[in-house]
Amino acid sequence: MASARRISGPCRAWPEDSAFIREVLDRIGDKWTVLTIGTLGAAGPLRYSDLQASIPGISQRMLTQTLKHLERDGLITRTPYAEVPPRVEYELTDLGRSLMDAVTAMVGWAATHHSEIAGNRAASELTGVGRGRSAVGAPTG
């Protein structure tokens, strides 16, 4: 008779229909979301162009998409000003600010361990993950 599987990890406490929790984790764990929240948390309200300049590598399309999703989820506010030329500022909400400790921890961890991870990636390219290889790259075993 087979024994019942033991469920472990954070998913154990989730309700049966946990798809929404995974969807939220997908949003807040996205690299552009993390960098956008971290930037707004450090700098305060920013215009679109200043936000884009503060996040190297983000495209206009990706920043626009990220900001729309963050606004939809209530993590940022978008405030348009009736000026010429028009001005719009983005700012974290209280909900968005509540993510700052987690975002700061993830960014700090990445900065602390990037060299180690780069070394592991380089070693993996030589040996292959989960496979033993000889010095000349031929599989062993």
TORPA-4810 file (N, C-alpha, C, O; in nm, 3 decimals):
<nodes>
NODE_1_0.084_-0.117_0.000_0.000_0.000_0.000_0.088_0.124_0.000_0.179_0.136_0.083_M
NODE_2_0.064_0.213_-0.090_0.145_0.334_-0.103_0.110_0.432_0.008_-0.006_0.450_0.045_A
NODE_3_0.214_0.496_0.060_0.190_0.595_0.165_0.154_0.729_0.102_0.191_0.757_-0.012_S
NODE_4_0.082_0.809_0.176_0.041_0.941_0.127_0.163_1.030_0.114_0.255_1.025_0.197_A
NODE_5_0.163_1.111_0.010_0.274_1.205_-0.010_0.267_1.316_0.092_0.159_1.363_0.127_R
NODE_6_0.383_1.356_0.137_0.393_1.468_0.230_0.422_1.594_0.149_0.523_1.600_0.078_R
NODE_7_0.336_1.692_0.160_0.355_1.819_0.089_0.435_1.911_0.179_0.403_1.928_0.297_I
NODE_8_0.541_1.969_0.123_0.624_2.060_0.201_0.643_2.191_0.125_0.603_2.202_0.009_S
NODE_9_0.703_2.287_0.190_0.729_2.415_0.126_0.614_2.512_0.142_0.514_2.480_0.207_G
NODE_10_0.627_2.630_0.082_0.527_2.735_0.102_0.391_2.702_0.040_0.290_2.754_0.085_P
NODE_11_0.387_2.617_-0.060_0.260_2.584_-0.127_0.167_2.505_-0.036_0.046_2.500_-0.060_C
NODE_12_0.220_2.445_0.068_0.143_2.363_0.161_0.030_2.443_0.225_-0.078_2.390_0.250_R
NODE_13_0.056_2.571_0.253_-0.043_2.654_0.322_-0.141_2.723_0.228_-0.231_2.793_0.275_A
NODE_14_-0.127_2.706_0.099_-0.213_2.775_0.002_-0.345_2.703_-0.012_-0.355_2.582_0.009_W
NODE_15_-0.447_2.778_-0.048_-0.578_2.714_-0.072_-0.571_2.626_-0.197_-0.476_2.632_-0.275_P
NODE_16_-0.673_2.545_-0.213_-0.679_2.454_-0.328_-0.657_2.527_-0.460_-0.578_2.482_-0.543_E
NODE_17_-0.725_2.638_-0.479_-0.712_2.714_-0.603_-0.608_2.823_-0.582_-0.641_2.938_-0.552_D
NODE_18_-0.483_2.786_-0.599_-0.374_2.880_-0.571_-0.321_2.948_-0.696_-0.213_3.008_-0.692_S
NODE_19_-0.392_2.940_-0.806_-0.345_3.001_-0.930_-0.325_3.151_-0.914_-0.231_3.207_-0.970_A
NODE_20_-0.412_3.216_-0.840_-0.399_3.361_-0.823_-0.274_3.396_-0.744_-0.208_3.496_-0.774_F
NODE_21_-0.240_3.317_-0.644_-0.117_3.341_-0.567_0.004_3.328_-0.657_0.096_3.410_-0.649_I
NODE_22_0.006_3.228_-0.743_0.116_3.212_-0.838_0.122_3.330_-0.934_0.231_3.376_-0.970_R
NODE_23_0.007_3.380_-0.975_0.001_3.496_-1.064_0.061_3.621_-0.997_0.135_3.697_-1.060_E
NODE_24_0.028_3.642_-0.870_0.084_3.756_-0.796_0.235_3.739_-0.780_0.310_3.835_-0.797_V
NODE_25_0.280_3.619_-0.748_0.424_3.595_-0.734_0.496_3.617_-0.867_0.608_3.669_-0.869_L
NODE_26_0.432_3.579_-0.976_0.490_3.604_-1.108_0.507_3.753_-1.131_0.610_3.796_-1.185_D
NODE_27_0.409_3.833_-1.092_0.416_3.979_-1.110_0.525_4.040_-1.022_0.610_4.114_-1.072_R
NODE_28_0.524_4.010_-0.892_0.619_4.077_-0.803_0.759_4.020_-0.813_0.855_4.082_-0.767_I
NODE_29_0.773_3.901_-0.872_0.905_3.841_-0.888_0.971_3.872_-1.022_1.086_3.835_-1.044_G
NODE_30_0.900_3.938_-1.111_0.953_3.975_-1.241_1.067_4.076_-1.224_1.056_4.167_-1.143_D
NODE_31_1.175_4.060_-1.300_1.291_4.148_-1.283_1.257_4.294_-1.305_1.307_4.381_-1.233_K
NODE_32_1.173_4.325_-1.404_1.141_4.465_-1.430_1.053_4.522_-1.320_1.063_4.641_-1.288_W
NODE_33_0.966_4.440_-1.262_0.885_4.484_-1.148_0.974_4.514_-1.029_0.960_4.618_-0.965_T
NODE_34_1.065_4.424_-0.999_1.156_4.442_-0.885_1.237_4.572_-0.903_1.248_4.651_-0.810_V
NODE_35_1.291_4.592_-1.022_1.372_4.712_-1.046_1.288_4.839_-1.047_1.335_4.943_-1.001_L
NODE_36_1.166_4.832_-1.098_1.079_4.950_-1.099_1.037_4.986_-0.957_1.043_5.103_-0.919_T
NODE_37_0.996_4.889_-0.879_0.957_4.915_-0.740_1.078_4.965_-0.661_1.065_5.060_-0.583_I
NODE_38_1.192_4.903_-0.679_1.313_4.947_-0.608_1.352_5.089_-0.644_1.394_5.165_-0.557_G
NODE_39_1.338_5.125_-0.770_1.373_5.260_-0.815_1.277_5.363_-0.758_1.319_5.466_-0.706_T
NODE_40_1.147_5.335_-0.767_1.048_5.429_-0.712_1.058_5.438_-0.560_1.034_5.544_-0.502_L
NODE_41_1.094_5.328_-0.496_1.109_5.329_-0.351_1.228_5.411_-0.305_1.224_5.474_-0.200_G
NODE_42_1.333_5.411_-0.385_1.454_5.486_-0.349_1.444_5.632_-0.388_1.497_5.719_-0.318_A
NODE_43_1.377_5.661_-0.500_1.377_5.796_-0.555_1.250_5.875_-0.528_1.251_5.997_-0.539_A
NODE_44_1.142_5.807_-0.493_1.014_5.877_-0.480_0.949_5.892_-0.615_0.986_5.822_-0.709_G
NODE_45_0.852_5.983_-0.627_0.780_5.999_-0.754_0.875_6.034_-0.868_0.964_6.118_-0.853_P
NODE_46_0.853_5.969_-0.983_0.937_5.994_-1.101_0.852_6.004_-1.226_0.747_5.941_-1.238_L
NODE_47_0.900_6.085_-1.319_0.840_6.091_-1.451_0.885_5.968_-1.529_0.985_5.904_-1.494_R
NODE_48_0.811_5.936_-1.633_0.839_5.818_-1.714_0.983_5.817_-1.764_1.054_5.717_-1.749_Y
NODE_49_1.028_5.928_-1.823_1.162_5.933_-1.881_1.271_5.917_-1.775_1.374_5.855_-1.800_S
NODE_50_1.249_5.972_-1.655_1.346_5.957_-1.547_1.349_5.813_-1.497_1.454_5.760_-1.463_D
NODE_51_1.232_5.751_-1.492_1.224_5.612_-1.450_1.295_5.522_-1.551_1.371_5.432_-1.512_L
NODE_52_1.271_5.545_-1.679_1.337_5.466_-1.783_1.489_5.484_-1.778_1.563_5.387_-1.794_Q
NODE_53_1.535_5.605_-1.757_1.679_5.631_-1.750_1.742_5.565_-1.627_1.862_5.536_-1.626_A
NODE_54_1.663_5.542_-1.523_1.713_5.484_-1.398_1.718_5.332_-1.400_1.775_5.271_-1.310_S
NODE_55_1.660_5.270_-1.503_1.657_5.123_-1.512_1.726_5.081_-1.642_1.659_5.066_-1.744_I
NODE_56_1.856_5.064_-1.639_1.929_5.028_-1.762_1.875_4.900_-1.824_1.849_4.801_-1.755_P
NODE_57_1.859_4.903_-1.955_1.819_4.784_-2.029_1.670_4.767_-2.049_1.628_4.682_-2.128_G
NODE_58_1.588_4.846_-1.981_1.444_4.830_-1.998_1.398_4.905_-2.123_1.435_5.020_-2.144_I
NODE_59_1.319_4.838_-2.204_1.268_4.902_-2.326_1.146_4.987_-2.291_1.085_4.971_-2.185_S
NODE_60_1.112_5.075_-2.381_0.994_5.159_-2.363_0.869_5.071_-2.350_0.785_5.095_-2.264_Q
NODE_61_0.859_4.972_-2.436_0.744_4.881_-2.432_0.735_4.807_-2.299_0.627_4.797_-2.241_R
NODE_62_0.848_4.756_-2.251_0.847_4.679_-2.126_0.817_4.768_-2.006_0.746_4.727_-1.915_M
NODE_63_0.871_4.890_-2.005_0.841_4.981_-1.895_0.693_5.017_-1.894_0.630_5.017_-1.789_L
NODE_64_0.638_5.048_-2.011_0.495_5.081_-2.021_0.410_4.966_-1.971_0.316_4.986_-1.893_T
NODE_65_0.442_4.845_-2.014_0.367_4.726_-1.973_0.379_4.703_-1.822_0.280_4.674_-1.756_Q
NODE_66_0.499_4.717_-1.769_0.522_4.697_-1.626_0.444_4.799_-1.545_0.379_4.764_-1.446_T
NODE_67_0.449_4.925_-1.586_0.377_5.030_-1.513_0.226_5.006_-1.516_0.158_5.027_-1.416_L
NODE_68_0.174_4.963_-1.629_0.030_4.935_-1.639_-0.010_4.823_-1.544_-0.112_4.832_-1.476_K
NODE_69_0.070_4.718_-1.539_0.039_4.605_-1.450_0.050_4.647_-1.304_-0.034_4.609_-1.222_H
NODE_70_0.152_4.725_-1.270_0.169_4.769_-1.132_0.055_4.861_-1.089_0.008_4.854_-0.975_L
NODE_71_0.010_4.946_-1.180_-0.103_5.034_-1.149_-0.232_4.952_-1.132_-0.308_4.976_-1.039_E
NODE_72_-0.254_4.857_-1.222_-0.372_4.771_-1.214_-0.378_4.697_-1.080_-0.485_4.681_-1.022_R
NODE_73_-0.261_4.652_-1.032_-0.255_4.575_-0.908_-0.250_4.663_-0.784_-0.248_4.611_-0.672_D
NODE_74_-0.249_4.795_-0.803_-0.252_4.886_-0.688_-0.118_4.907_-0.621_-0.112_4.951_-0.506_G
NODE_75_-0.009_4.877_-0.692_0.124_4.893_-0.634_0.184_5.031_-0.662_0.272_5.076_-0.589_L
NODE_76_0.136_5.098_-0.767_0.181_5.234_-0.798_0.059_5.319_-0.834_-0.048_5.268_-0.866_I
NODE_77_0.080_5.449_-0.827_-0.020_5.543_-0.879_0.041_5.619_-0.995_0.162_5.643_-1.000_T
NODE_78_-0.045_5.655_-1.087_-0.006_5.735_-1.204_-0.081_5.867_-1.190_-0.204_5.869_-1.189_R
NODE_79_-0.006_5.977_-1.179_-0.068_6.108_-1.161_-0.036_6.198_-1.279_0.078_6.241_-1.295_T
NODE_80_-0.137_6.227_-1.362_-0.116_6.322_-1.474_-0.138_6.465_-1.425_-0.226_6.491_-1.343_P
NODE_81_-0.058_6.556_-1.477_-0.071_6.698_-1.443_-0.111_6.774_-1.569_-0.056_6.751_-1.677_Y
NODE_82_-0.208_6.864_-1.554_-0.257_6.944_-1.668_-0.162_7.060_-1.692_-0.188_7.174_-1.652_A
NODE_83_-0.052_7.029_-1.757_0.051_7.128_-1.786_0.087_7.119_-1.934_0.050_7.023_-2.002_E
NODE_84_0.158_7.218_-1.980_0.211_7.214_-2.116_0.363_7.228_-2.104_0.411_7.331_-2.057_V
NODE_85_0.440_7.127_-2.144_0.396_6.997_-2.194_0.336_6.912_-2.082_0.363_6.936_-1.964_P
NODE_86_0.255_6.812_-2.118_0.193_6.726_-2.016_0.300_6.654_-1.933_0.407_6.620_-1.982_P
NODE_87_0.268_6.634_-1.807_0.360_6.567_-1.715_0.283_6.458_-1.642_0.170_6.479_-1.599_R
NODE_88_0.346_6.340_-1.629_0.288_6.229_-1.554_0.395_6.179_-1.459_0.511_6.165_-1.497_V
NODE_89_0.355_6.152_-1.335_0.448_6.097_-1.237_0.395_5.964_-1.185_0.274_5.943_-1.174_E
NODE_90_0.488_5.875_-1.154_0.457_5.745_-1.098_0.514_5.740_-0.956_0.624_5.787_-0.930_Y
NODE_91_0.435_5.680_-0.866_0.476_5.673_-0.726_0.422_5.544_-0.664_0.316_5.495_-0.703_E
NODE_92_0.497_5.489_-0.569_0.451_5.369_-0.500_0.332_5.403_-0.411_0.326_5.511_-0.351_L
NODE_93_0.239_5.310_-0.402_0.131_5.320_-0.304_0.181_5.258_-0.173_0.294_5.210_-0.166_T
NODE_94_0.098_5.261_-0.071_0.136_5.194_0.054_0.159_5.045_0.030_0.251_4.985_0.086_D
NODE_95_0.075_4.986_-0.055_0.092_4.844_-0.088_0.226_4.821_-0.158_0.296_4.725_-0.127_L
NODE_96_0.261_4.908_-0.252_0.390_4.897_-0.321_0.507_4.917_-0.226_0.607_4.845_-0.234_G
NODE_97_0.495_5.013_-0.134_0.601_5.036_-0.036_0.619_4.917_0.058_0.727_4.894_0.111_R
NODE_98_0.510_4.841_0.078_0.521_4.723_0.165_0.610_4.614_0.105_0.650_4.521_0.175_S
NODE_99_0.642_4.625_-0.024_0.731_4.530_-0.089_0.879_4.570_-0.079_0.967_4.491_-0.114_L
NODE_100_0.907_4.690_-0.032_1.045_4.741_-0.036_1.145_4.654_0.040_1.257_4.636_-0.007_M
NODE_101_1.109_4.601_0.155_1.203_4.516_0.229_1.239_4.392_0.147_1.356_4.354_0.140_D
NODE_102_1.139_4.330_0.086_1.165_4.210_0.005_1.246_4.245_-0.119_1.339_4.172_-0.154_A
NODE_103_1.213_4.355_-0.185_1.285_4.397_-0.306_1.430_4.431_-0.271_1.522_4.388_-0.341_V
NODE_104_1.450_4.505_-0.164_1.585_4.541_-0.122_1.667_4.417_-0.088_1.785_4.409_-0.121_T
NODE_105_1.604_4.321_-0.022_1.674_4.196_0.012_1.713_4.118_-0.113_1.824_4.068_-0.122_A
NODE_106_1.621_4.109_-0.212_1.653_4.034_-0.335_1.763_4.102_-0.415_1.854_4.036_-0.465_M
NODE_107_1.754_4.234_-0.428_1.856_4.307_-0.503_1.991_4.297_-0.432_2.094_4.279_-0.496_V
NODE_108_1.990_4.309_-0.301_2.115_4.296_-0.223_2.175_4.158_-0.237_2.297_4.143_-0.251_G
NODE_109_2.090_4.055_-0.233_2.139_3.919_-0.248_2.203_3.901_-0.385_2.310_3.842_-0.397_W
NODE_110_2.136_3.952_-0.490_2.190_3.940_-0.626_2.325_4.012_-0.638_2.417_3.961_-0.701_A
NODE_111_2.336_4.130_-0.577_2.461_4.205_-0.583_2.573_4.133_-0.507_2.687_4.131_-0.551_A
NODE_112_2.539_4.074_-0.394_2.638_4.003_-0.313_2.688_3.876_-0.381_2.807_3.843_-0.372_T
NODE_113_2.599_3.805_-0.449_2.633_3.672_-0.501_2.654_3.665_-0.652_2.671_3.556_-0.707_H
NODE_114_2.652_3.780_-0.721_2.662_3.774_-0.867_2.793_3.711_-0.915_2.793_3.638_-1.014_H
NODE_115_2.904_3.738_-0.847_3.033_3.681_-0.890_3.034_3.529_-0.873_3.084_3.457_-0.960_S
NODE_116_2.978_3.482_-0.764_2.973_3.338_-0.739_2.886_3.268_-0.844_2.921_3.162_-0.895_E
NODE_117_2.772_3.329_-0.876_2.683_3.271_-0.976_2.749_3.274_-1.115_2.737_3.178_-1.191_I
NODE_118_2.818_3.384_-1.147_2.889_3.392_-1.275_2.995_3.282_-1.284_3.011_3.220_-1.389_A
NODE_119_3.065_3.257_-1.175_3.164_3.150_-1.172_3.101_3.013_-1.191_3.154_2.928_-1.263_G
NODE_120_2.986_2.991_-1.126_2.916_2.864_-1.140_2.867_2.844_-1.284_2.873_2.733_-1.337_N
NODE_121_2.821_2.951_-1.347_2.776_2.941_-1.486_2.892_2.907_-1.578_2.879_2.824_-1.668_R
NODE_122_3.006_2.972_-1.555_3.124_2.943_-1.637_3.168_2.799_-1.619_3.202_2.732_-1.716_A
NODE_123_3.168_2.751_-1.495_3.206_2.612_-1.470_3.107_2.516_-1.533_3.146_2.412_-1.585_A
NODE_124_2.979_2.550_-1.530_2.877_2.465_-1.589_2.894_2.454_-1.740_2.870_2.349_-1.799_S
NODE_125_2.937_2.562_-1.802_2.960_2.558_-1.947_3.072_2.460_-1.981_3.072_2.400_-2.088_E
NODE_126_3.167_2.445_-1.892_3.278_2.353_-1.916_3.240_2.209_-1.885_3.279_2.117_-1.958_L
NODE_127_3.164_2.189_-1.778_3.136_2.052_-1.734_2.995_2.006_-1.767_2.971_1.885_-1.777_T
NODE_128_2.903_2.097_-1.783_2.762_2.059_-1.802_2.698_2.033_-1.668_2.759_1.974_-1.579_G
NODE_129_2.577_2.077_-1.653_2.506_2.057_-1.527_2.464_1.912_-1.515_2.399_1.858_-1.604_V
NODE_130_2.502_1.849_-1.405_2.460_1.712_-1.378_2.532_1.606_-1.458_2.496_1.488_-1.451_G
NODE_131_2.634_1.644_-1.533_2.708_1.546_-1.613_2.856_1.561_-1.583_2.908_1.673_-1.574_R
NODE_132_2.923_1.452_-1.569_3.069_1.458_-1.556_3.130_1.461_-1.695_3.088_1.388_-1.784_G
NODE_133_3.230_1.546_-1.714_3.298_1.553_-1.843_3.448_1.555_-1.817_3.495_1.600_-1.712_R
NODE_134_3.520_1.506_-1.914_3.666_1.511_-1.902_3.713_1.650_-1.938_3.634_1.734_-1.980_S
NODE_135_3.840_1.675_-1.923_3.897_1.807_-1.950_3.878_1.849_-2.095_3.873_1.969_-2.123_A
NODE_136_3.866_1.755_-2.187_3.850_1.791_-2.328_3.704_1.798_-2.369_3.673_1.823_-2.485_V
NODE_137_3.613_1.775_-2.274_3.471_1.791_-2.303_3.398_1.665_-2.342_3.278_1.671_-2.370_G
NODE_138_3.467_1.550_-2.346_3.399_1.425_-2.380_3.328_1.372_-2.257_3.383_1.381_-2.147_A
NODE_139_3.208_1.317_-2.271_3.137_1.261_-2.155_3.218_1.148_-2.093_3.284_1.072_-2.163_P
NODE_140_3.211_1.138_-1.961_3.280_1.030_-1.891_3.176_0.933_-1.841_3.057_0.967_-1.833_T
NODE_141_3.217_0.814_-1.809_3.126_0.720_-1.746_3.077_0.624_-1.837_2.999_0.537_-1.798_G
</nodes>
